[in-house]
Amino acid sequence: MSTLYAHPEGHVFYRKMDYARPKISHGEGIYLYDEDGKRYIDGSGGPLVVNVGHGRSEIVEAITRQAQSAAYVHATMFTSEAIETYSNALAEIVPLEQPRFFYLSSGSEVVEGALKLARQIQMARGEPNRSIIICRSLSYHGMSLGALSVSGRPALRNPYLSMMQNMPHIRHPYPYRFPASGRELADRLEESILAYGPENVAGFIAEPISGASLGAVVPPDDYWPRVREICDQYGVLLIADEVLVGMGRTGTWWALNHWNVKPDILITSKGTAAGYFPLGFIAASNEDVDLVFRKLGDFNHGGTFSHHAVGAAAGLATLRILQCEKLVENAAELGPYVNKKLHHTFAHHPQIGDIRGRGLFWGLEIVQDRATKTPFPLKAKTAWHIAERAFELGLIIYYSQGCADGASGDVIMLGPPLTINKAQIDEIITILDQTITEIVG
Ligand SMILES: Cc1ncc(COP(=O)(O)O)c(C=O)c1O
């Protein structure tokens, strides 16, 4: 019988209710330690958050300095030096014309804000009917109802279908199970725009490299350039959800950089302040933001904790570490090494169907039968068992179920801090090999 709560005498409840959690003590670099002194390698940076590693005193000091001088002011009343300086630094790396930034606290929040911004840019352009956001099946954009409306994970959506907006979902790129050219896949966007009428479509939202739902799926090279062409042709705003793959995770600052494609709206969150503060931002060009200002007066959105100065201080300190330690370059350099190691270790493993990813974000799809790509039954909870055993062995990985058809299909993911080195990668892959062999043979 499982324990309902990790600490039955306590007052907390968590998403996973039958899992008894160890209590964390501290972290340093790629390692975490629980209160019993057990060491864990953070092989997934949490869910790809901790990109500069644990225990970074530079970030803690920046947070402390800002909190001491002015912990909180409301964004309708003040700006802060922290927000202005951070935005200037971000403007150097965000691929938008004179970008402007709107800050919130999480991935779901920046998705919600981006959907509203797309709508308001269209209104300001004199296109008041454009309110449809086209999105993709087997995608993930967050847990709030607006973000779920444009997500494609049945298990997360089903209980709330009656509470959500019905947005059109087009097929996601997935070379392993659906080998199609990028152009063919992108053309589904055009079909959808034409079916709903371009005059009704505000935007298209997608993850440049698929994250939590599919596990590090990289689209064919001709996908994103064609998507950009279609969006331009029909006046549809391209919203790049870089919440998980942004801030250097895949070896470039933004995953869309791999294809030299620029979005109209870029959003990111997880790695922005590396988990030291809940922070995300929406970026758009000055031209679009200025148009909203001139035509509508305000951006009709907000939040008590928007434009948080302490968040900006944490974000700037994180950005400086990424730049000074050349961590994006490290991710780019180590990507081929991880790829080679994973292939060397698992290429002939009968239960590893696919190995995919970029930079320091990799997914392994686990299958029952490699020849037919048959997934394990949903109830077997294979990915979960692998993640659980890895955890016992002191390795934290990220996992997901449903990649094959929305219900079954097991994928495990690696996304360690970008500070990692080759020896540490070897250590992770050795434990992973033992784990996979124990769980699926
Ligand atoms: C691509 C993407 N968008 C949005 C979100 C939602 O972020 P959050 O959990 O911070 O609300 C996630 C979370 O995994 C994500 O991967």
PDBQT file of the ligand as one rigid body, heavy atoms in Angstrom, charges set to zero:
ROOT
HETATM    1  C1  LIG A 501       6.818  24.564 -23.837  1.00  0.00    +0.000 C 
HETATM    2  C2  LIG A 501       6.168  24.841 -22.515  1.00  0.00    +0.000 A 
HETATM    3  N1  LIG A 501       5.324  25.883 -22.401  1.00  0.00    +0.000 NA
HETATM    4  C3  LIG A 501       4.727  26.195 -21.235  1.00  0.00    +0.000 A 
HETATM    5  C4  LIG A 501       4.948  25.420 -20.101  1.00  0.00    +0.000 A 
HETATM    6  C5  LIG A 501       4.269  25.773 -18.801  1.00  0.00    +0.000 C 
HETATM    7  O1  LIG A 501       5.194  26.256 -17.904  1.00  0.00    +0.000 OA
HETATM    8  P1  LIG A 501       4.867  26.320 -16.338  1.00  0.00    +0.000 P 
HETATM    9  O2  LIG A 501       4.882  24.919 -15.835  1.00  0.00    +0.000 OA
HETATM   10  O3  LIG A 501       5.974  27.149 -15.780  1.00  0.00    +0.000 OA
HETATM   11  O4  LIG A 501       3.552  26.984 -16.181  1.00  0.00    +0.000 OA
HETATM   12  C6  LIG A 501       5.816  24.327 -20.179  1.00  0.00    +0.000 A 
HETATM   13  C7  LIG A 501       6.063  23.496 -18.994  1.00  0.00    +0.000 C 
HETATM   14  O5  LIG A 501       6.588  22.410 -19.052  1.00  0.00    +0.000 OA
HETATM   15  C8  LIG A 501       6.439  24.028 -21.406  1.00  0.00    +0.000 A 
HETATM   16  O6  LIG A 501       7.274  22.989 -21.531  1.00  0.00    +0.000 OA
ENDROOT
TORSDOF 0
